Amino acid sequence: MKLHKESKGTLVVAILFIAFIGTISIYYLQLWSLVILIPLLVMLGLIFWFFRVPTRAILDHTENIIAPVDGKVVMIKEVFEDEVLKA
């Protein structure tokens, strides 16, 4: 698993925040520290999951269009956008 290159700052801040809160909670709230640490570790896991770059299996079909999205196209229609593109 690779992580997105722009995630380093967010991950460093999140890890430092969780380490700080974890250290304080273990030192002062010894019995309640797990109540604080478990949600923080789940949050850190979700941050890692958000910034992951999943490996994709790309089929070798020359007539297909390949897009890097995790969904499906539900509608293709022509629209007029008048704010920015004016087209």
C-alpha positions as CSV (number, residue, x, y, z in Angstrom):
1,M,0.0,0.0,0.0
2,K,1.3,3.4,-0.9
3,L,0.2,6.7,0.6
4,H,-0.5,9.9,-1.4
5,K,2.5,12.3,-1.5
6,E,0.4,15.2,-0.1
7,S,-0.6,13.2,3.0
8,K,2.7,13.5,4.9
9,G,1.9,16.8,6.7
10,T,-1.5,15.6,7.7
11,L,-0.2,12.3,8.9
12,V,2.6,13.9,10.9
13,V,0.2,16.3,12.6
14,A,-2.3,13.4,13.4
15,I,0.4,11.1,14.8
16,L,1.9,13.9,17.0
17,F,-1.6,14.9,18.2
18,I,-2.5,11.3,19.0
19,A,0.9,10.7,20.7
20,F,0.5,13.8,22.8
21,I,-3.1,13.0,23.8
22,G,-2.2,9.4,24.5
23,T,0.7,10.3,26.7
24,I,-1.3,12.8,28.7
25,S,-4.2,10.3,29.1
26,I,-2.0,7.5,30.2
27,Y,-0.2,9.7,32.7
28,Y,-3.2,11.4,34.2
29,L,-6.2,9.1,33.4
30,Q,-4.7,5.6,33.8
31,L,-8.0,3.8,34.1
32,W,-9.8,5.8,31.4
33,S,-6.9,6.0,28.9
34,L,-8.3,3.2,26.7
35,V,-11.6,5.0,26.4
36,I,-9.6,7.9,24.8
37,L,-6.9,5.9,22.9
38,I,-9.2,3.5,21.0
39,P,-11.2,6.2,19.2
40,L,-8.0,8.1,18.5
41,L,-6.4,5.1,17.0
42,V,-9.5,4.4,14.9
43,M,-9.3,8.0,13.7
44,L,-5.7,7.5,12.8
45,G,-6.5,4.4,10.8
46,L,-9.3,6.2,8.9
47,I,-6.8,9.0,8.1
48,F,-4.3,6.4,6.7
49,W,-7.2,4.7,4.8
50,F,-8.3,8.1,3.3
51,F,-4.8,8.9,1.9
52,R,-4.0,5.4,0.6
53,V,-3.3,4.9,-3.1
54,P,-5.0,1.6,-3.9
55,T,-3.4,-0.8,-6.4
56,R,-5.6,-1.2,-9.4
57,A,-5.8,-4.0,-11.9
58,I,-5.8,-2.4,-15.3
59,L,-7.1,-4.6,-18.1
60,D,-5.4,-4.4,-21.5
61,H,-8.3,-3.4,-23.6
62,T,-7.4,-0.8,-26.2
63,E,-11.0,0.2,-27.0
64,N,-12.0,1.0,-23.4
65,I,-11.5,4.3,-21.6
66,I,-9.9,3.9,-18.2
67,A,-10.6,6.4,-15.4
68,P,-9.1,6.4,-11.9
69,V,-12.4,6.5,-9.9
70,D,-14.0,4.2,-7.4
71,G,-17.5,4.5,-8.6
72,K,-19.7,3.9,-11.6
73,V,-21.0,6.3,-14.2
74,V,-24.8,6.7,-13.7
75,M,-25.6,9.4,-16.2
76,I,-24.0,11.1,-19.2
77,K,-25.8,14.2,-20.4
78,E,-24.9,17.5,-22.0
79,V,-25.2,20.5,-19.8
80,F,-24.6,24.3,-20.1
81,E,-22.4,25.8,-17.4
82,D,-22.7,29.5,-17.3
83,E,-20.6,30.6,-14.3
84,V,-17.1,29.7,-15.3
85,L,-16.8,27.9,-18.6
86,K,-19.7,29.6,-20.4
87,A,-20.1,26.5,-22.5
